[in-house]
């Protein structure tokens, strides 16, 4: 099985501070994102991903985020198996010390 590409919270923060245009997808539940999301992230709950594949393009890379990195890793494996370009933020929001929006 092909390895899932990973990015650390710190690497992601640097990319955002440098103004890189990234596709961030937060797969946590509603009550979790209520505590704050990374600015610019789109909220699509993990369970909704299969029904919302039309919102993803196989030409672009998506960075997936959850609380600890486990659920986002599962989503990454699922989408990568279907030919999407994915990257998992390891450590999830527990590792994120940057800005959040509510």
DRENSE-140571 format. One line per 4 residues: number of its first residue (from 1); their letters; for each residue x, y, z of C-alpha. Coordinates in steps of 0.1 Angstrom, whole numbers, plus 5000, padded with zeros to 4 digits. Example, Ala and Ser with C-alpha at 12.3 -4.5 7.8 and 13.67 -1.06 7.14 Angstrom:
1 = AS = 5123/4955/5078; 5137/4989/5071
! end
This chain:
1 = XXXX = 5000/5000/5000; 5013/5034/4991; 5024/5057/5019; 5002/5086/5027
5 = XXXX = 5019/5120/5023; 5021/5139/5056; 5026/5174/5067; 5033/5187/5103
9 = XXXX = 5012/5214/5119; 5043/5236/5119; 5050/5230/5082; 5014/5239/5074
13 = XXXX = 5016/5271/5094; 5047/5282/5075; 5030/5275/5042; 5000/5295/5052
17 = XXXX = 5021/5324/5065; 5039/5324/5032; 5006/5329/5014; 5004/5295/4997
21 = XXXX = 4970/5286/4984; 4961/5253/5000; 4930/5231/5000; 4924/5224/5037
25 = XXXX = 4896/5200/5047; 4886/5196/5083; 4868/5163/5088; 4859/5167/5125
29 = XXXX = 4824/5168/5138; 4803/5200/5142; 4809/5204/5180; 4847/5200/5174
33 = XXXX = 4850/5227/5148; 4829/5250/5169; 4861/5254/5190; 4880/5268/5160
37 = XXXX = 4893/5258/5126; 4925/5267/5107; 4916/5298/5088; 4906/5290/5052
41 = XXXX = 4898/5253/5060; 4866/5238/5046; 4845/5217/5069; 4834/5184/5055
45 = XXXX = 4826/5158/5082; 4844/5124/5077; 4811/5106/5072; 4800/5130/5044
49 = XXXX = 4832/5126/5023; 4819/5097/5001; 4787/5117/4992; 4807/5149/4984
53 = XXXX = 4834/5136/4960; 4821/5160/4934; 4837/5188/4955; 4872/5173/4949
57 = XXXX = 4894/5175/4918; 4919/5148/4910; 4942/5177/4897; 4946/5193/4931
61 = XXXX = 4961/5182/4964; 4940/5183/4996; 4953/5185/5031; 4931/5167/5057
65 = XXXX = 4928/5177/5093; 4911/5162/5123; 4917/5163/5161; 4947/5140/5163
69 = XXXX = 4954/5128/5127; 4937/5095/5129; 4904/5102/5111; 4921/5124/5086
73 = XXXX = 4945/5096/5079; 4916/5072/5072; 4901/5098/5048; 4934/5101/5031
77 = XXXX = 4937/5064/5025; 4902/5062/5012; 4906/5091/4987; 4942/5081/4977
81 = XXXX = 4929/5046/4968; 4905/5064/4944; 4932/5084/4928; 4930/5117/4947
85 = XXXX = 4961/5136/4958; 4960/5138/4996; 4981/5148/5025; 4975/5142/5062
89 = XXXX = 4982/5168/5089; 4999/5146/5115; 4990/5154/5151; 4958/5171/5140
93 = XXXX = 4945/5202/5158; 4961/5190/5190; 4994/5199/5174; 4982/5232/5159
97 = XXXX = 4994/5263/5177; 4986/5288/5149; 4955/5310/5145; 4920/5296/5145
101 = XX = 4887/5310/5133; 4854/5302/5149
! end
